[in-house]
């Protein structure tokens, strides 16, 4: 399903759907914390291979689960004292907006004092994702690049970016193409190390062909006989003969997990390994894991069977789930003895069981604990995850255990953050996992599903808002009613199809005003006022109350100190005052936009808004055509540089106007032809506004109107129910 191409109004709506600016604060999570390397056997042979690999931008390490990829990378970083950014890839990264969000967090952690945060993949960037991706990675690498030594001699100091568990992303995900683009711009001094069970995907074939990737495969990272001897001897097993060592290496195929299990098993008993048959790696694991697990204290066994339902945990979370007071000691011991438990370095350590170990424990739990007890453990684990700020992991726990009540309770409180992070796809998928019967009875789920779908299915979004509104009415939930009212009204405007659908929504709000029903909050009042002003602009521009709504919207947005809400209010006001011929007030609003656009915190979208509004006011006089073209040129340059193309159509429209004001139909033609996939709204607005040009350009306008593709657009406009707006434009 593709994205809907629409203008900056919709982009801003996505940001203010929750009525507050996003605060990019989140608990530090294992996803962006590097694991510890204490006690890991230093594989000097492989360290030398990795040293040679640093001649390439990308080092790709591949091997089966339990082959020691993560331990190798962590111990190498320690041995070479290399700074790094550690990023654990998982299924969340199938939505590339999630990757950009979490990688931004990782960059802030790795280089906290370097500049402003990296951008989020918010709606204005969706029509230019390749440009956004390139600029994002350039910004990331610039943030991580280390300065040369004070003497300025020698090469740049090096920094490593680690992408662990790369295989957890779907092969069909856009993630791989994004990564390929990011790898294209790796500068000197930066290396990316990828840890995966799989070879590089096809999207990286060009990089491989251009010799940009150093590969370290399963055959390379298997333990040799010599390494097997060393690791066993360092653990106190010095009497093993060469024959036994050779057989152990042969039967485990140099598999790190097999060797670790043998070491653990030797703590409990002596085994004649020469008589033990060779196993496939997973069978080796299950065989020894059962042997070792059964010899553990019962309290430890129960602890493991319950905590295995945590994807990641702190000692406090484990204690609250199990009631075991020495939880911290158990986790510490598991980690110290490398019993398939990773410890992620932080002030409050986070622990994570190895996937093989967790898979084994879950299977064991399902055979040892009753279904009711497992359900309770999962529910309690999900609640603890949510309380600790690990909301996505909590949602996954509720979903996987089919605890729909828990998931339905969680998602509405989390939805606002996801939308503000640009993660509409993630939100839609979470809500979509809930059974239809549950979903259709919950107005908040319907509302947020409507918000999440605004970017790619406006008609479906509108239907969801309408259904949510009905349920909110039945429950007499004023906040929900105003929210879904605003969502439905905005979606009808963005659809630019049948503006008569707005009429009954106007009636409802007017009735609320007549009855003096108070808004639940000033933020909500500002949101509704902005929606009402914008809708009246296109449906009833001569409505007696439109100026009051417009000015009320502007006033409320300024009081909120919210850039995004202010932008929507200003855009509505610029269009309204321009259409009404009130150029003095229009200029004042544009001046306000300009001041905000020149502030340090202004987004590129805001700057583009300023350039478009400048061009609009310049186009009101034929004498200012050159100034209009200058603003248009500057805006298009910013659009190209930043990868934000939601304003392109409107800038092209102003280019048509400026060219016709000059009598330059050839340039007007060029601007018009640049609309490869014109918006329905742009068709109507451009063709209607052709009638606004000053007397000096009448002949060029009439010649222009004779062009076949212009006449075709005018015919299309006549078929749409936007006549009121067109008539208002024709008056100026």
NORFENDA-V854290 format. One record per backbone hydrogen bond with DSSP energy under -1.0 kcal/mol. NH is the residue of the N-H (numbers start at 1). CO is the residue of the C=O. Records with the same first field share a line. If there is no record, write none. Layout:
BEGIN
NH = CO + CO
END
This chain:
BEGIN
4 = 455
11 = 7
12 = 8
13 = 9
14 = 10
16 = 12
19 = 16
25 = 23
32 = 29
33 = 30
36 = 343
40 = 37
44 = 42
47 = 43
48 = 44
49 = 45
50 = 46
51 = 47
52 = 48
53 = 49
54 = 50
55 = 52
56 = 53
58 = 212
59 = 192
60 = 214
61 = 194
62 = 216
63 = 196
67 = 64
72 = 68
73 = 69
74 = 70
75 = 71
76 = 72
77 = 73
78 = 74
79 = 75
80 = 76
82 = 77
85 = 160
87 = 162
88 = 31
89 = 164
93 = 90
94 = 91
95 = 92
98 = 95
99 = 95
100 = 96
101 = 97
102 = 98
103 = 99
104 = 100
105 = 101
106 = 102
107 = 103
108 = 104
109 = 105
110 = 106
111 = 107
114 = 111
122 = 120
125 = 122
126 = 123
128 = 125
132 = 128
133 = 129
134 = 130
135 = 131
136 = 132
137 = 133
138 = 134
139 = 135
140 = 136
141 = 137
142 = 138
143 = 139
144 = 140
145 = 141
152 = 149
159 = 189
160 = 83
161 = 191
162 = 85
163 = 193
164 = 87
166 = 195
168 = 165
169 = 166
173 = 170
176 = 173
178 = 174
179 = 175
180 = 176
181 = 177
182 = 178
183 = 179
184 = 180
186 = 183
190 = 187
191 = 159
192 = 57
193 = 161
194 = 59
195 = 163
196 = 61
204 = 201
205 = 202
208 = 204
209 = 205
210 = 206
211 = 208
212 = 207
214 = 58
216 = 60
221 = 217
222 = 218
223 = 254
228 = 224
229 = 225
230 = 226
231 = 227
232 = 228
233 = 229
234 = 230
236 = 233
237 = 232
238 = 236
245 = 241
246 = 242
247 = 243
248 = 244
249 = 245
250 = 246
251 = 247
252 = 248
254 = 249
255 = 252
257 = 66
259 = 255
260 = 256
261 = 257
262 = 258
263 = 259
264 = 260
265 = 261
266 = 262
268 = 265
269 = 265
273 = 271
275 = 272
284 = 280
285 = 281
286 = 282
287 = 283
288 = 284
289 = 285
290 = 286
291 = 287
292 = 288
293 = 289
294 = 290
295 = 292
296 = 293
301 = 297
302 = 298
303 = 299
304 = 300
305 = 301
306 = 302
307 = 303
308 = 304
309 = 306
310 = 307
313 = 351
318 = 314
319 = 315
320 = 316
321 = 317
322 = 318
323 = 319
327 = 324
330 = 326
331 = 327
332 = 328
333 = 329
334 = 330
335 = 331
336 = 332
337 = 333
338 = 335
339 = 334
340 = 338
342 = 352
344 = 350
345 = 34
350 = 344
351 = 313
352 = 342
354 = 340
358 = 354
359 = 355
360 = 356
361 = 357
362 = 358
363 = 359
364 = 360
365 = 361
366 = 362
368 = 364
369 = 365
374 = 370
375 = 371
376 = 372
377 = 373
378 = 374
379 = 375
380 = 376
381 = 377
382 = 378
383 = 379
384 = 380
385 = 381
386 = 382
387 = 383
388 = 384
389 = 386
390 = 385
391 = 389
394 = 390
395 = 391
396 = 392
397 = 393
398 = 394
399 = 395
400 = 396
401 = 397
402 = 399
403 = 398
404 = 402
407 = 403
408 = 404
409 = 405
410 = 406
411 = 407
414 = 411
415 = 411
418 = 414
419 = 415
420 = 416
421 = 417
422 = 419
423 = 418
427 = 423
428 = 424
429 = 425
430 = 426
431 = 427
432 = 428
434 = 431
439 = 435
440 = 436
442 = 439
446 = 442
447 = 443
448 = 444
449 = 445
450 = 446
451 = 447
452 = 448
453 = 449
454 = 451
456 = 453
457 = 453
461 = 457
462 = 458
463 = 459
464 = 460
465 = 461
466 = 462
467 = 463
468 = 464
469 = 465
470 = 466
471 = 467
472 = 468
473 = 469
474 = 470
475 = 471
476 = 473
477 = 472
481 = 477
482 = 478
483 = 479
484 = 480
485 = 481
486 = 482
487 = 483
488 = 484
489 = 485
490 = 486
491 = 487
492 = 488
493 = 489
494 = 490
495 = 491
496 = 492
501 = 498
502 = 499
503 = 500
506 = 502
507 = 503
508 = 504
509 = 505
510 = 506
511 = 507
512 = 508
513 = 509
514 = 510
515 = 511
516 = 513
517 = 512
525 = 521
526 = 522
527 = 523
528 = 524
529 = 525
530 = 526
531 = 527
532 = 528
533 = 529
534 = 530
535 = 531
536 = 532
537 = 533
539 = 535
540 = 536
543 = 540
546 = 543
549 = 545
550 = 546
551 = 547
552 = 548
553 = 549
554 = 550
555 = 551
556 = 552
557 = 553
558 = 554
559 = 555
560 = 556
566 = 562
567 = 563
568 = 564
569 = 565
570 = 566
571 = 567
572 = 568
573 = 569
574 = 570
575 = 571
576 = 572
577 = 573
578 = 574
579 = 575
580 = 576
581 = 578
582 = 577
583 = 581
586 = 582
587 = 583
588 = 584
589 = 585
590 = 586
591 = 587
592 = 588
593 = 589
594 = 590
595 = 591
596 = 592
597 = 593
598 = 594
599 = 596
602 = 599
607 = 603
608 = 604
609 = 605
610 = 606
611 = 607
612 = 608
613 = 609
614 = 610
615 = 611
616 = 612
617 = 613
618 = 614
619 = 615
620 = 617
621 = 618
624 = 621
625 = 622
628 = 624
629 = 625
630 = 626
631 = 627
632 = 628
633 = 629
634 = 630
635 = 631
636 = 632
637 = 633
638 = 634
639 = 635
640 = 636
641 = 637
642 = 638
643 = 639
644 = 639
651 = 647
652 = 648
653 = 649
654 = 650
655 = 651
656 = 652
657 = 653
658 = 654
659 = 655
660 = 656
661 = 657
662 = 658
664 = 659
665 = 663
668 = 664
669 = 665
670 = 666
671 = 667
672 = 668
673 = 669
675 = 672
676 = 674
683 = 679
684 = 680
685 = 681
686 = 682
687 = 683
688 = 684
689 = 685
690 = 686
691 = 688
692 = 689
697 = 694
698 = 695
701 = 697
702 = 698
703 = 699
704 = 700
705 = 701
707 = 704
711 = 707
712 = 708
713 = 709
714 = 710
715 = 711
716 = 712
717 = 713
718 = 714
720 = 717
721 = 497
722 = 720
726 = 722
727 = 723
728 = 724
729 = 725
730 = 726
732 = 729
END
